[in-house]
Every structure is written in C-alpha cells, then in structure tokens.
Amino acid sequence: MYFVGIDIGSSAAKVVVMEDGKVVKHLLLNTGFSSRKTADDIYEKLEAEGINKENATYVATGYGRISVPYADRVVTEITCHGRGGRELFGGDCSIVDVGGQDTKVILVDQG
C-alpha cells in the first residue's frame, strides 16, 4: 500500500509517495493557473507508474487542497507542518513556511 502526500501551493505542487515507511517517489510541478489541472496531472503521472486509488491512500494539503477530487483526506498545511515538525523534532519546534503567497510561523509546544 502506498501513501501519497500532495501539497498544491499557489506556485508549486509537491508530491511524496511512501511505501513501508520509506519515500519511493517525489514530484515537483508548477501549479500553473489551475489547481485542478495540476491535481489531474499528478494523478496521471502516478497512475502511469502503477500508483492509483486501488493501492494508495491520498492526503491533500496546501492552497489547492480542495482541488484534489481523489483525496481520501484534506488537511490544512498548518496542521501538516505541525504534525511533521512534531514527528521530526519531538515536542517543541518552530516551523517557518515561506510560500508563494504568504509566510507562516508555527510554534509547536509539547507536541
């Protein structure tokens, strides 16, 4: 089973595919004018490599997260950053996200 994380930002879309806890694929695409088209392009690229709705779980985040019709779960980027920071650095950490339209600072206190 694959786990696919898709972050469609205002200027770039990032994709990570994991299997058995290891990153097996990653993609970086320009978002362009349509988040939905970018989401469709991502699915087509992954499907061409055998990764699809039958064998993968998809989580979408970012500016264009609501444009990913095949996502099993949609999560805000602040939540994703907070959970990722906690996982990587433990209970306390600071995260700075410099995006295409805004910058966010997230402080994680005691996980």
SVG drawing of the C-alpha trace seen along z (x, -y; Angstrom):
<svg xmlns="http://www.w3.org/2000/svg" viewBox="-13 -37 27 39">
<polyline fill="none" stroke="black" stroke-width="0.4" points="0.0,0.0 1.3,-3.5 0.7,-6.7 0.7,-9.8 1.0,-13.3 0.1,-16.1 0.8,-19.8 -0.7,-22.1 0.6,-25.5 -0.1,-28.7 3.1,-28.4 4.3,-24.8 2.9,-21.4 4.9,-18.9 4.2,-15.1 5.7,-12.4 4.9,-8.7 5.8,-6.4 5.7,-2.6 6.6,-0.7 7.7,-3.9 10.2,-4.9 10.0,-7.6 9.8,-5.8 8.9,-8.8 8.7,-12.5 7.5,-15.1 7.7,-18.9 5.5,-20.6 4.5,-24.2 0.9,-24.8 0.0,-26.9 -3.3,-28.6 -5.5,-25.7 -5.0,-23.6 -7.5,-21.1 -5.5,-20.5 -2.3,-20.2 -4.1,-17.6 -5.2,-15.7 -1.6,-15.8 -0.3,-14.4 -2.8,-11.5 -1.9,-10.7 1.9,-10.7 1.4,-8.4 -1.1,-6.1 1.5,-5.7 3.8,-4.2 1.1,-1.9 0.1,-4.1 -3.7,-4.6 -6.8,-4.6 -6.8,-0.9 -3.4,-0.7 -2.8,-4.1 -4.2,-6.5 -4.1,-10.2 -3.8,-13.2 -4.0,-16.7 -2.9,-20.0 -2.0,-23.5 -3.7,-26.3 -5.2,-23.9 -6.1,-21.1 -9.8,-21.3 -9.0,-20.8 -7.8,-17.2 -11.0,-15.1 -9.4,-11.8 -8.0,-12.8 -9.0,-10.5 -8.3,-13.2 -7.9,-17.0 -5.8,-18.7 -4.6,-22.3 -1.0,-23.0 -0.7,-24.4 -1.8,-21.0 0.5,-19.1 3.5,-21.3 2.7,-21.0 2.5,-17.2 5.6,-16.9 7.6,-19.1 6.5,-17.2 7.4,-13.9 10.8,-15.1 11.9,-17.2 9.8,-16.0 7.6,-18.0 8.9,-21.6 9.8,-23.2 9.4,-26.2 8.4,-26.0 8.7,-28.7 6.8,-28.2 7.7,-30.6 5.1,-30.1 4.2,-31.7 1.5,-34.0 2.3,-34.1 4.6,-33.2 3.6,-31.3 5.4,-30.7 4.1,-27.8 5.3,-27.1 4.7,-23.6 4.8,-23.4 4.8,-20.0 3.8,-18.2"/>
</svg>
